[in-house]
């Protein structure tokens, strides 16, 4: 349950960051989260990685235009 709360906090951070971060800052943040996620149990980690990949690709795609 605690992991879900952390993920929700991170989702909120992404929503805020979406409008004010550069591509390099997004990549740095993603890398930090992936590093943090590597300490989680496998199932929670896999879920987080899938979500991060999707979110990062959407944010970076938005900024291309």
N, C-alpha and C positions, 0 to 999 in steps of 0.2 A: 504493500500500500504506500509506503514511504517513497518507493521508486516512482510510483505514478504521480505523486505530488511533485517530486523533483522534475519529472518530465513536463508536467503542466506549467511549472515555473519557467522551464526552458522554452516552452512554446510561446509563453507570453514575452519572454526576452526576444525571441525571433521576430514576433510581430512588431515590437518596438524597433528592433534593429533594422527591419526591412527598409525603412525610409531614411535611415541616417548612416548606413555603413557602406564602405567601399568594398569592392570585390576581395581585395587582399585581407581586409579586416574580417569579412565573412569566412574566408578560408582559415584564418587564424583561429577564430572562434570555433569553427567546425572541428579543427584539429584538437583543440583543447577538450571539446566535448567527447570526441572519439577516444582520447586518452583516458578521460574520466570513466567513460563507458566500459573500457576494457577491464575495469575492476568489478563489474557487476556479474551476477550469475548469467550463465550463457543465454537463457531464454530472454531475460530482460534486456541483455546486451544486444541480442539479435534484433529485437523489436526497436530498440533505440537507434541502432545503426540504420535499419531500413527507413525509419522516419527521418533521420538526419540526412541521409542521401537524397531522399525525395525533396525535403525542404530546401536543401542547399542548391539542388539542381533547378528548382523552381525560382529561387531568388536570383541565382546567377543568370538564368535565362531571361528573367524580367529586365535585368540591367543591360542586356545586349541592345535593347531597342532605344 
